[in-house]
Amino acid sequence: MTPWAALAIFAAGLAAGTVNVIVGSGSLITFPTLLALGYPPVLANVSNNVGLVPGSGSAVVAYRREMEGQRPRLVKLGAASLTGGITGAVLLLALPSSVFKAAIPALVLLATVLMAVQPRVSAWLAARGERQVHGGAPLLVGVFLTGIYGGYFGAAQGVILISLLAIFIDDDLQRLNGTKNALALLVNGVAAIVFVLSTHIDWSVAALIAAGSIVGGQLGGHYGRRLRADILRVCIVVVGLGVSIALFVEWH
């Protein structure tokens, strides 16, 4: 690895860690960077996942104030994320990537649209008595499925999670962003364990991404926590649209 390649990977990790805290989709920065540098897709994916785990931990630390009082919620949803993350990681090692390629851009776009209309959808669910403090069965299923996606690929996992949480849970958007970061950490962490035990990891790549994403997690937390809910929602929608378009163009 050349010094310039190492610098590029560290910078990509820094940017991804920052973006992941606020919105999600940081893998769309690190993963293409690794591909451009000549790393095989599966090796790039698993090394990227392992490298971003410390950044997810940094994001949780940055949002620790917003997560106060959320333990019951995190225990319930965290179990779904862990199970989904393990399933997705196993599928990545067992199935060809083409299995999910067709569905992922549409999935991200759907989550983005739901986030854009979230206030109206939430009001409709509240009127029906289906919006709860910890979310009901539909949210639990959605978090599990998102965990599968996150363990398998993970780009824009945060966009999908925050959209689901904001629709089904009656709470402040910044507190839900903290929940999103914790669930993403669980998914990425358990998937990383599966990868470390089952396949080859490029540890130099993972270490550079980890170093950058830890710093990025603190930067993203510092500025992201200060965004008003409406501005945060706009950021999520803009990034989600960009991600879905980019994935559709790349894979079709």
TAKATA-V857254 format. One record per residue. N is the residue number from 0. RES is the residue in three letters. D_CENTER is the distance of its C-alpha to the mean C-alpha in Angstrom with 2 decimals. Layout:
n: (N	N)
res: (RES	RES)
d_center: (D_CENTER	D_CENTER)
//
This chain:
n: (0	1	2	3	4	5	6	7	8	9	10	11	12	13	14	15	16	17	18	19	20	21	22	23	24	25	26	27	28	29	30	31	32	33	34	35	36	37	38	39	40	41	42	43	44	45	46	47	48	49	50	51	52	53	54	55	56	57	58	59	60	61	62	63	64	65	66	67	68	69	70	71	72	73	74	75	76	77	78	79	80	81	82	83	84	85	86	87	88	89	90	91	92	93	94	95	96	97	98	99	100	101	102	103	104	105	106	107	108	109	110	111	112	113	114	115	116	117	118	119	120	121	122	123	124	125	126	127	128	129	130	131	132	133	134	135	136	137	138	139	140	141	142	143	144	145	146	147	148	149	150	151	152	153	154	155	156	157	158	159	160	161	162	163	164	165	166	167	168	169	170	171	172	173	174	175	176	177	178	179	180	181	182	183	184	185	186	187	188	189	190	191	192	193	194	195	196	197	198	199	200	201	202	203	204	205	206	207	208	209	210	211	212	213	214	215	216	217	218	219	220	221	222	223	224	225	226	227	228	229	230	231	232	233	234	235	236	237	238	239	240	241	242	243	244	245	246	247	248	249	250	251)
res: (MET	THR	PRO	TRP	ALA	ALA	LEU	ALA	ILE	PHE	ALA	ALA	GLY	LEU	ALA	ALA	GLY	THR	VAL	ASN	VAL	ILE	VAL	GLY	SER	GLY	SER	LEU	ILE	THR	PHE	PRO	THR	LEU	LEU	ALA	LEU	GLY	TYR	PRO	PRO	VAL	LEU	ALA	ASN	VAL	SER	ASN	ASN	VAL	GLY	LEU	VAL	PRO	GLY	SER	GLY	SER	ALA	VAL	VAL	ALA	TYR	ARG	ARG	GLU	MET	GLU	GLY	GLN	ARG	PRO	ARG	LEU	VAL	LYS	LEU	GLY	ALA	ALA	SER	LEU	THR	GLY	GLY	ILE	THR	GLY	ALA	VAL	LEU	LEU	LEU	ALA	LEU	PRO	SER	SER	VAL	PHE	LYS	ALA	ALA	ILE	PRO	ALA	LEU	VAL	LEU	LEU	ALA	THR	VAL	LEU	MET	ALA	VAL	GLN	PRO	ARG	VAL	SER	ALA	TRP	LEU	ALA	ALA	ARG	GLY	GLU	ARG	GLN	VAL	HIS	GLY	GLY	ALA	PRO	LEU	LEU	VAL	GLY	VAL	PHE	LEU	THR	GLY	ILE	TYR	GLY	GLY	TYR	PHE	GLY	ALA	ALA	GLN	GLY	VAL	ILE	LEU	ILE	SER	LEU	LEU	ALA	ILE	PHE	ILE	ASP	ASP	ASP	LEU	GLN	ARG	LEU	ASN	GLY	THR	LYS	ASN	ALA	LEU	ALA	LEU	LEU	VAL	ASN	GLY	VAL	ALA	ALA	ILE	VAL	PHE	VAL	LEU	SER	THR	HIS	ILE	ASP	TRP	SER	VAL	ALA	ALA	LEU	ILE	ALA	ALA	GLY	SER	ILE	VAL	GLY	GLY	GLN	LEU	GLY	GLY	HIS	TYR	GLY	ARG	ARG	LEU	ARG	ALA	ASP	ILE	LEU	ARG	VAL	CYS	ILE	VAL	VAL	VAL	GLY	LEU	GLY	VAL	SER	ILE	ALA	LEU	PHE	VAL	GLU	TRP	HIS)
d_center: (27.69	29.25	28.73	27.38	24.79	23.77	23.58	21.45	18.89	18.94	18.64	15.65	13.97	15.19	13.89	10.35	10.41	11.93	9.73	6.42	8.69	10.14	7.99	4.74	5.94	7.55	8.27	10.60	12.58	13.01	13.40	16.13	17.71	18.30	19.66	21.91	23.23	24.32	22.02	21.99	18.87	18.29	19.14	16.86	13.86	14.66	15.75	12.67	10.55	13.29	13.49	10.05	10.58	13.18	11.15	8.77	12.25	13.58	11.22	12.44	15.91	15.77	15.03	17.50	20.01	17.90	17.14	20.87	22.26	19.06	19.91	21.16	18.10	15.76	18.21	18.31	14.70	13.83	16.35	14.76	11.33	13.45	15.60	13.09	11.37	14.96	15.93	13.34	14.26	17.87	17.65	16.35	19.47	21.75	21.18	21.45	18.49	20.54	20.02	16.66	17.11	19.13	16.89	13.43	14.64	16.36	13.51	11.36	14.73	15.57	12.59	13.56	17.15	16.61	15.03	18.08	20.49	18.81	21.86	24.25	22.39	21.99	25.68	26.70	24.94	26.47	29.84	29.52	28.60	25.23	23.05	22.93	22.04	19.82	19.20	21.21	21.12	19.34	16.27	16.50	16.72	13.82	11.52	13.21	12.79	9.06	9.22	11.55	9.51	6.64	9.78	11.47	9.59	5.82	6.41	5.41	3.47	3.42	6.83	7.85	7.38	9.16	11.58	12.56	13.03	15.03	17.15	18.14	18.38	21.07	19.83	19.17	16.03	15.51	15.89	13.31	10.86	11.92	11.41	7.78	7.47	9.85	8.44	5.23	8.26	10.32	8.57	8.25	11.63	13.46	12.50	13.75	16.87	17.57	17.36	19.56	22.06	22.19	21.95	22.63	20.34	21.38	21.42	22.52	19.48	17.14	19.22	19.14	15.37	15.26	18.02	16.53	13.06	15.01	17.08	14.35	12.67	16.13	16.82	13.80	14.66	18.29	18.09	15.17	16.95	20.01	18.86	20.64	18.86	20.22	19.16	15.56	15.67	17.25	14.69	11.89	14.44	15.59	12.39	11.59	15.19	15.15	12.33	14.12	17.42	16.55	15.35	18.45	20.76	19.64	19.83	22.85)
//
